[in-house]
Amino acid sequence: MIRVLLTALLAGILCQLAYAQQTWELAKRKTPADGDITIYTRAVPGMKLKEYKGVALVAANVSTLLAVFMDHAGYPLLFPNCINPKTLAHNGEKGWMVYIENATPWPIRHRDVVVRTTVSQEADGTLCLTLLNVDGIEPVHEGIIRGVSYSGVWRFKPLGPGRTEVTCTGLADPGGSLPNWLVNMFIIDDPLQSLENLRTRVKLAQYQGKKLLVWKDN
């Protein structure tokens, strides 16, 4: 038994080491007037889809960015293909749980997922939103495929007043089979569009002048 456990542990360590050594590859770069938005991808052992990473500078403070993400009703205007978001739990600035349905072109069935977001802050002021799917919270809906797994992180690194570097990473198994063009949309076009939308959303009056009660601002 001990030998089996040690073998399994070693296999897990080797798998993690192989994953850590995977380098990010440039997938797409867009250069609008307000700065580059860059998307990278990398393969992950055992996963159908690649992991993605998006990076962009956003003209906003951390407090404004957090206000955008706390507005769950506004998610369809932030995340491409997001419909019918529903808040299941909310703990203010510390985190929340949201049901999200992702629309897909016919005849591909929609996907959905329940995501728990936990907020933390690093020593340099970077605010981290850690996202993880949660099972057993929302009933499975007829005609919709429940996502197998999802994890992601949004990092808001303050660079000065009104300037924040935003990095998003994500890894998902949406369940079922998907055509290559839809896979590319999920891991390349969607995060790029989310960052573009974020730049637009932070300019709205409803998110201005927010004061952080728990975390430090720029």
One Martini backbone bead per residue (centre of mass of N, CA, C, O) as a GRO file, in nm:
protein
  218
    1MET     BB    1   0.059   0.063  -0.022
    2ILE     BB    2   0.296   0.258   0.009
    3ARG     BB    3   0.400   0.223  -0.279
    4VAL     BB    4   0.147   0.330  -0.421
    5LEU     BB    5   0.148   0.611  -0.291
    6LEU     BB    6   0.430   0.696  -0.388
    7THR     BB    7   0.373   0.667  -0.689
    8ALA     BB    8   0.141   0.872  -0.700
    9LEU     BB    9   0.302   1.112  -0.589
   10LEU     BB   10   0.523   1.116  -0.808
   11ALA     BB   11   0.334   1.154  -1.048
   12GLY     BB   12   0.222   1.428  -0.951
   13ILE     BB   13   0.490   1.580  -0.943
   14LEU     BB   14   0.570   1.537  -1.242
   15CYS     BB   15   0.321   1.675  -1.357
   16GLN     BB   16   0.372   1.954  -1.228
   17LEU     BB   17   0.649   2.000  -1.356
   18ALA     BB   18   0.557   1.987  -1.651
   19TYR     BB   19   0.360   2.224  -1.628
   20ALA     BB   20   0.564   2.445  -1.528
   21GLN     BB   21   0.741   2.415  -1.806
   22GLN     BB   22   0.527   2.543  -1.956
   23THR     BB   23   0.504   2.770  -2.206
   24TRP     BB   24   0.406   3.059  -2.323
   25GLU     BB   25   0.200   3.141  -2.607
   26LEU     BB   26   0.137   3.337  -2.858
   27ALA     BB   27  -0.199   3.412  -2.991
   28LYS     BB   28  -0.273   3.732  -2.936
   29ARG     BB   29  -0.273   4.078  -3.068
   30LYS     BB   30  -0.392   4.398  -2.961
   31THR     BB   31  -0.376   4.761  -3.085
   32PRO     BB   32  -0.501   4.995  -2.940
   33ALA     BB   33  -0.492   5.318  -2.822
   34ASP     BB   34  -0.491   5.196  -2.502
   35GLY     BB   35  -0.338   4.934  -2.571
   36ASP     BB   36  -0.238   4.634  -2.525
   37ILE     BB   37  -0.365   4.300  -2.602
   38THR     BB   38  -0.268   3.985  -2.455
   39ILE     BB   39  -0.256   3.639  -2.569
   40TYR     BB   40  -0.211   3.328  -2.405
   41THR     BB   41  -0.090   2.983  -2.430
   42ARG     BB   42  -0.121   2.642  -2.277
   43ALA     BB   43  -0.055   2.331  -2.209
   44VAL     BB   44  -0.239   2.066  -2.027
   45PRO     BB   45  -0.229   1.793  -1.870
   46GLY     BB   46  -0.545   1.630  -1.934
   47MET     BB   47  -0.648   1.865  -2.123
   48LYS     BB   48  -0.832   1.986  -2.383
   49LEU     BB   49  -0.775   2.268  -2.304
   50LYS     BB   50  -0.617   2.547  -2.290
   51GLU     BB   51  -0.450   2.776  -2.131
   52TYR     BB   52  -0.503   3.118  -2.037
   53LYS     BB   53  -0.365   3.459  -2.105
   54GLY     BB   54  -0.428   3.798  -2.004
   55VAL     BB   55  -0.304   4.135  -2.101
   56ALA     BB   56  -0.362   4.467  -1.946
   57LEU     BB   57  -0.416   4.803  -1.949
   58VAL     BB   58  -0.597   5.005  -1.703
   59ALA     BB   59  -0.794   5.303  -1.652
   60ALA     BB   60  -0.782   5.218  -1.320
   61ASN     BB   61  -0.872   5.130  -1.022
   62VAL     BB   62  -0.922   4.875  -0.814
   63SER     BB   63  -1.203   4.967  -0.713
   64THR     BB   64  -1.336   4.973  -0.994
   65LEU     BB   65  -1.285   4.682  -1.079
   66LEU     BB   66  -1.438   4.551  -0.844
   67ALA     BB   67  -1.713   4.679  -0.905
   68VAL     BB   68  -1.755   4.532  -1.172
   69PHE     BB   69  -1.740   4.234  -1.047
   70MET     BB   70  -1.985   4.290  -0.837
   71ASP     BB   71  -2.166   4.322  -1.103
   72HIS     BB   72  -2.351   4.063  -1.205
   73ALA     BB   73  -2.563   4.189  -1.403
   74GLY     BB   74  -2.306   4.288  -1.598
   75TYR     BB   75  -2.172   4.029  -1.729
   76PRO     BB   76  -2.282   4.035  -2.031
   77LEU     BB   77  -2.089   4.309  -2.072
   78LEU     BB   78  -1.810   4.148  -2.007
   79PHE     BB   79  -1.887   3.851  -2.091
   80PRO     BB   80  -1.886   3.655  -2.339
   81ASN     BB   81  -2.187   3.468  -2.363
   82CYS     BB   82  -2.323   3.578  -2.116
   83ILE     BB   83  -2.608   3.445  -1.934
   84ASN     BB   84  -2.805   3.446  -1.667
   85PRO     BB   85  -2.713   3.568  -1.409
   86LYS     BB   86  -2.666   3.442  -1.058
   87THR     BB   87  -2.687   3.515  -0.731
   88LEU     BB   88  -2.596   3.298  -0.445
   89ALA     BB   89  -2.355   3.472  -0.312
   90HIS     BB   90  -2.247   3.734  -0.062
   91ASN     BB   91  -1.923   3.895   0.073
   92GLY     BB   92  -1.856   4.129  -0.070
   93GLU     BB   93  -1.515   4.187  -0.111
   94LYS     BB   94  -1.444   3.867  -0.048
   95GLY     BB   95  -1.701   3.745  -0.214
   96TRP     BB   96  -1.865   3.497  -0.443
   97MET     BB   97  -2.164   3.348  -0.607
   98VAL     BB   98  -2.215   3.232  -0.954
   99TYR     BB   99  -2.439   3.189  -1.208
  100ILE     BB  100  -2.351   3.063  -1.545
  101GLU     BB  101  -2.436   3.117  -1.884
  102ASN     BB  102  -2.323   2.981  -2.201
  103ALA     BB  103  -2.341   3.074  -2.513
  104THR     BB  104  -2.411   2.893  -2.820
  105PRO     BB  105  -2.415   2.794  -3.122
  106TRP     BB  106  -2.606   2.657  -3.332
  107PRO     BB  107  -2.638   2.321  -3.204
  108ILE     BB  108  -2.494   2.399  -2.951
  109ARG     BB  109  -2.485   2.355  -2.627
  110HIS     BB  110  -2.508   2.497  -2.354
  111ARG     BB  111  -2.331   2.631  -2.082
  112ASP     BB  112  -2.259   2.575  -1.725
  113VAL     BB  113  -2.182   2.751  -1.404
  114VAL     BB  114  -2.040   2.755  -1.078
  115VAL     BB  115  -1.884   3.044  -0.921
  116ARG     BB  116  -1.619   3.099  -0.699
  117THR     BB  117  -1.513   3.403  -0.538
  118THR     BB  118  -1.186   3.498  -0.416
  119VAL     BB  119  -1.048   3.754  -0.217
  120SER     BB  120  -0.718   3.907  -0.240
  121GLN     BB  121  -0.393   4.037  -0.106
  122GLU     BB  122  -0.093   4.153  -0.175
  123ALA     BB  123   0.187   4.325  -0.074
  124ASP     BB  124   0.177   4.512  -0.354
  125GLY     BB  125  -0.162   4.533  -0.400
  126THR     BB  126  -0.258   4.291  -0.537
  127LEU     BB  127  -0.556   4.185  -0.669
  128CYS     BB  128  -0.729   3.869  -0.610
  129LEU     BB  129  -0.930   3.660  -0.824
  130THR     BB  130  -1.057   3.348  -0.733
  131LEU     BB  131  -1.168   3.084  -0.947
  132LEU     BB  132  -1.430   2.827  -0.885
  133ASN     BB  133  -1.594   2.555  -0.923
  134VAL     BB  134  -1.928   2.439  -0.816
  135ASP     BB  135  -2.094   2.173  -0.682
  136GLY     BB  136  -2.436   2.124  -0.584
  137ILE     BB  137  -2.604   2.407  -0.611
  138GLU     BB  138  -2.716   2.377  -0.905
  139PRO     BB  139  -2.931   2.269  -1.104
  140VAL     BB  140  -2.981   2.089  -1.373
  141HIS     BB  141  -3.045   2.193  -1.700
  142GLU     BB  142  -3.230   2.160  -1.959
  143GLY     BB  143  -3.010   2.159  -2.243
  144ILE     BB  144  -2.760   2.181  -2.044
  145ILE     BB  145  -2.414   2.183  -1.997
  146ARG     BB  146  -2.211   2.097  -1.747
  147GLY     BB  147  -1.932   2.192  -1.632
  148VAL     BB  148  -1.659   2.023  -1.518
  149SER     BB  149  -1.440   2.270  -1.522
  150TYR     BB  150  -1.305   2.564  -1.329
  151SER     BB  151  -1.030   2.806  -1.349
  152GLY     BB  152  -0.924   3.130  -1.205
  153VAL     BB  153  -0.750   3.459  -1.253
  154TRP     BB  154  -0.761   3.791  -1.123
  155ARG     BB  155  -0.521   4.061  -1.169
  156PHE     BB  156  -0.459   4.370  -0.977
  157LYS     BB  157  -0.197   4.593  -1.061
  158PRO     BB  158  -0.073   4.865  -0.928
  159LEU     BB  159   0.084   5.170  -1.101
  160GLY     BB  160  -0.112   5.393  -1.011
  161PRO     BB  161  -0.307   5.641  -1.061
  162GLY     BB  162  -0.528   5.503  -1.286
  163ARG     BB  163  -0.330   5.231  -1.291
  164THR     BB  164  -0.371   4.888  -1.424
  165GLU     BB  165  -0.273   4.560  -1.418
  166VAL     BB  166  -0.425   4.304  -1.614
  167THR     BB  167  -0.470   3.954  -1.523
  168CYS     BB  168  -0.580   3.658  -1.697
  169THR     BB  169  -0.677   3.324  -1.601
  170GLY     BB  170  -0.762   2.996  -1.764
  171LEU     BB  171  -0.939   2.674  -1.695
  172ALA     BB  172  -1.129   2.433  -1.898
  173ASP     BB  173  -1.419   2.198  -1.890
  174PRO     BB  174  -1.718   2.199  -2.078
  175GLY     BB  175  -1.789   1.956  -2.208
  176GLY     BB  176  -1.781   1.760  -2.439
  177SER     BB  177  -1.786   1.848  -2.778
  178LEU     BB  178  -1.574   2.067  -2.981
  179PRO     BB  179  -1.499   2.281  -3.205
  180ASN     BB  180  -1.219   2.452  -3.285
  181TRP     BB  181  -1.347   2.738  -3.318
  182LEU     BB  182  -1.472   2.734  -3.027
  183VAL     BB  183  -1.219   2.697  -2.867
  184ASN     BB  184  -1.082   2.960  -2.959
  185MET     BB  185  -1.298   3.142  -2.841
  186PHE     BB  186  -1.261   3.063  -2.541
  187ILE     BB  187  -0.918   3.111  -2.527
  188ILE     BB  188  -0.905   3.399  -2.699
  189ASP     BB  189  -1.151   3.588  -2.766
  190ASP     BB  190  -1.287   3.617  -2.487
  191PRO     BB  191  -1.056   3.746  -2.317
  192LEU     BB  192  -1.016   3.985  -2.505
  193GLN     BB  193  -1.308   4.096  -2.482
  194SER     BB  194  -1.308   4.132  -2.176
  195LEU     BB  195  -1.084   4.349  -2.169
  196GLU     BB  196  -1.230   4.548  -2.346
  197ASN     BB  197  -1.484   4.573  -2.170
  198LEU     BB  198  -1.340   4.670  -1.915
  199ARG     BB  199  -1.245   4.942  -2.030
  200THR     BB  200  -1.542   5.039  -2.060
  201ARG     BB  201  -1.675   4.991  -1.776
  202VAL     BB  202  -1.481   5.184  -1.597
  203LYS     BB  203  -1.625   5.458  -1.720
  204LEU     BB  204  -1.865   5.431  -1.557
  205ALA     BB  205  -2.041   5.600  -1.316
  206GLN     BB  206  -2.127   5.351  -1.126
  207TYR     BB  207  -1.793   5.298  -1.057
  208GLN     BB  208  -1.743   5.558  -0.920
  209GLY     BB  209  -1.609   5.634  -0.602
  210LYS     BB  210  -1.506   5.384  -0.476
  211LYS     BB  211  -1.468   5.228  -0.155
  212LEU     BB  212  -1.254   5.047   0.025
  213LEU     BB  213  -1.299   4.833   0.316
  214VAL     BB  214  -1.057   4.601   0.294
  215TRP     BB  215  -0.880   4.719   0.070
  216LYS     BB  216  -0.634   4.844  -0.122
  217ASP     BB  217  -0.550   5.107  -0.317
  218ASN     BB  218  -0.374   5.307  -0.542
   0.00000   0.00000   0.00000
